[in-house]
């Protein structure tokens, strides 16, 4: 839901469904207003926690309902031929002028946790923005650089959480979804620290002072009044 807060050129995003702890179907919209272009994408990603085995987290993803007419079927379709996807409210491709749906053939990510506060990430993606009117070399240059920018933006978004634990939207979301973040994910992180002899670092989103808690309550009341 919060990709639009940090991902480059992302103007809207939402979670369509959480099919499991590490199995999510999502949607995003990328807009280039100055050029009158926009592309949306619908995807399913699954994760595999191997941190206790080799210190890695694996992520695999694939696009949904995004093959252009006449395009070959992907070699592996285990993420997209699941009958449960037919029950989801998946947005249709953009029809307006300058709009369209990109084809996400596959996304593969390996994250190696190297310390309590650092990780090494390798990302490989095969994405076609379906902009046939642009030269292929230009598209490849833009897509390659966009991947690096996305990782840098992700790092910046993560660093803002401990700096502003009360007002940061990601920190608030962590508290709103305590069952996932505090009772499930943090317990896994604690097990990794114990296995490697690391000191568990503080998670500031859950360690608010009384003053910060009071400020959060006031902000929550303001948001509720605004929504009303």
C-alpha positions in Angstrom: 0.0 0.0 0.0 2.9 2.4 0.7 5.0 1.8 -2.4 3.7 5.2 -3.7 5.3 6.9 -0.8 8.9 6.0 -1.8 9.1 4.1 -5.2 10.3 6.3 -8.1 7.5 7.6 -10.3 4.9 5.5 -8.4 1.8 7.6 -8.0 -0.6 4.9 -6.6 -0.4 1.4 -5.1 -2.4 -1.0 -3.1 -2.5 -4.5 -1.8 -5.1 -6.6 -3.6 -4.8 -9.6 -1.2 -2.5 -11.2 1.3 -2.7 -14.9 0.4 -0.3 -15.8 3.2 2.4 -14.4 5.4 4.8 -14.2 2.5 2.4 -14.3 -0.4 1.0 -11.1 -1.7 -0.9 -9.8 -4.8 -0.4 -6.1 -5.4 -1.0 -3.3 -7.9 0.9 -0.1 -8.7 0.7 2.8 -11.1 3.7 4.6 -12.6 3.1 8.0 -14.2 5.2 10.3 -16.2 3.0 13.4 -16.2 5.3 15.5 -18.4 5.1 13.0 -21.2 1.5 12.0 -20.8 2.5 8.3 -20.2 1.4 5.9 -17.5 1.7 2.2 -16.9 0.2 0.0 -14.3 1.3 -3.4 -13.1 -0.4 -6.2 -11.3 1.8 -8.9 -9.7 2.1 -11.8 -7.2 5.2 -12.2 -5.1 6.1 -15.0 -2.7 8.9 -15.2 -0.2 11.0 -17.9 1.4 12.7 -17.4 4.7 16.1 -19.2 4.7 17.7 -17.0 7.3 18.4 -19.9 9.7 19.8 -22.1 7.0 22.1 -19.7 5.0 21.1 -16.2 6.1 19.1 -15.5 3.0 15.6 -14.4 2.1 14.3 -15.3 -1.3 11.6 -13.5 -3.2 10.0 -14.5 -6.5 7.3 -12.6 -8.4 5.4 -12.6 -11.7 2.8 -10.3 -13.4 -0.9 -11.1 -13.5 -3.2 -10.4 -16.5 -0.4 -8.5 -18.3 0.6 -10.5 -21.4 0.4 -8.4 -24.6 -1.6 -9.9 -27.5 0.5 -12.5 -29.2 3.2 -12.6 -26.5 4.5 -16.1 -25.6 3.4 -17.6 -22.3 6.0 -17.7 -19.6 7.9 -20.9 -19.0 6.8 -21.2 -15.4 3.2 -20.2 -14.4 2.9 -21.6 -10.9 2.4 -18.0 -9.5 -0.3 -17.0 -12.1 -2.3 -20.1 -12.8 -3.6 -20.5 -9.2 -7.4 -20.7 -9.2 -7.6 -18.4 -6.2 -6.5 -15.5 -8.4 -9.8 -15.8 -10.2 -11.6 -14.8 -7.0 -9.7 -11.6 -6.6 -10.7 -8.1 -7.7 -7.8 -7.4 -10.0 -7.9 -4.0 -11.7 -8.3 -4.0 -15.5 -5.4 -2.6 -17.6 -5.4 1.2 -18.2 -7.4 2.2 -21.3 -6.9 6.0 -21.4 -4.7 7.6 -23.9 -1.0 7.2 -23.1 -1.8 4.4 -20.6 -1.3 0.7 -20.6 -0.1 -2.3 -18.5 3.5 -3.4 -18.3 4.4 -7.1 -18.6 6.2 -8.4 -15.5 7.7 -11.7 -16.8 9.6 -12.4 -13.6 11.2 -10.8 -10.5 13.9 -12.6 -8.5 15.4 -11.2 -5.3 18.0 -12.7 -2.9 18.6 -10.8 0.3 21.6 -11.9 2.4 21.4 -10.7 6.0 24.9 -9.8 6.9 24.4 -8.2 10.3 21.6 -6.9 12.5 21.5 -3.7 10.6 22.8 -4.6 7.1 21.9 -6.8 4.2 23.2 -7.4 0.6 20.5 -7.4 -2.0 20.6 -8.8 -5.6 17.6 -8.1 -7.8 17.0 -9.5 -11.3 13.8 -8.5 -13.2 12.5 -9.1 -16.6 9.9 -6.3 -17.3 8.5 -5.0 -20.5 6.8 -1.6 -20.2 5.1 -2.2 -23.6 6.3 1.1 -25.1 7.0 0.0 -28.6 7.3 3.6 -29.8 10.6 4.0 -27.8 13.9 2.6 -29.0 14.8 -0.7 -27.2 18.3 0.5 -26.1 16.7 3.5 -24.4 14.2 1.3 -22.6 16.9 -1.0 -21.4 19.0 1.9 -20.1 16.1 3.4 -18.2 15.0 0.1 -16.7 18.5 -0.9 -15.6 19.0 2.5 -13.8 15.5 2.4 -12.4 16.3 -0.8 -10.5 19.2 0.8 -8.8 17.2 3.9 -7.9 14.4 1.8 -6.5 16.8 0.0 -4.1 18.3 3.4 -3.0 14.8 4.8 -2.4 13.9 1.7 -0.4 16.9 2.2 1.8 16.0 5.8 2.4 12.4 4.8 3.3 13.7 2.3 5.9 16.0 4.8 7.5 13.1 7.2 8.1 11.3 4.7 10.3 13.6 5.0 13.4 14.1 8.8 12.8 10.3 9.5 13.0 8.7 6.5 14.8 5.5 8.5 15.6 4.7 10.2 12.3 6.3 7.9 9.8 3.6 6.0 7.9 5.6 2.7 7.7 6.2 2.8 11.5 2.5 3.4 12.0 1.6 0.5 9.7 3.9 -1.8 11.7 2.0 -1.0 14.9 -1.3 -1.4 13.1 -0.3 -4.8 11.9 1.3 -6.1 15.1 0.4 -9.7 14.4 2.7 -9.8 11.4 5.5 -7.4 12.4 5.8 -7.8 16.1 4.5 -11.3 16.8 5.8 -13.0 13.7 8.5 -11.1 11.9 10.4 -9.8 15.0 10.4 -13.3 16.5 12.2 -14.6 13.3 14.7 -11.7 13.5 15.4 -12.4 17.1 16.1 -16.1 16.3 18.6 -15.1 13.6 20.4 -12.7 16.1 20.6 -15.5 18.7 21.9 -18.0 16.1 24.7 -15.6 15.0 25.5 -14.2 18.4 24.3 -10.7 17.4 22.7 -8.2 19.8 19.1 -7.6 18.9 18.9 -3.9 17.9 15.9 -1.8 19.2 12.9 -1.6 16.9 11.9 2.0 17.5 8.4 1.7 16.0 7.4 -0.5 19.0 9.5 1.4 21.7 7.7 4.7 22.0 8.0 6.8 25.1 4.9 8.0 27.0 5.2 11.4 25.4 5.4 9.8 21.9 2.4 7.6 22.6 0.4 10.7 23.7 1.4 12.4 20.5 0.4 9.4 18.4 -3.1 9.3 20.1 -3.5 13.0 19.3 -2.5 12.5 15.6 -4.9 9.5 15.4 -7.8 11.7 16.7 -6.9 14.3 14.1 -6.9 11.8 11.3 -10.3 10.3 12.5 -11.8 13.8 12.6 -10.4 14.6 9.1 -11.9 11.3 7.7 -15.2 12.0 9.3 
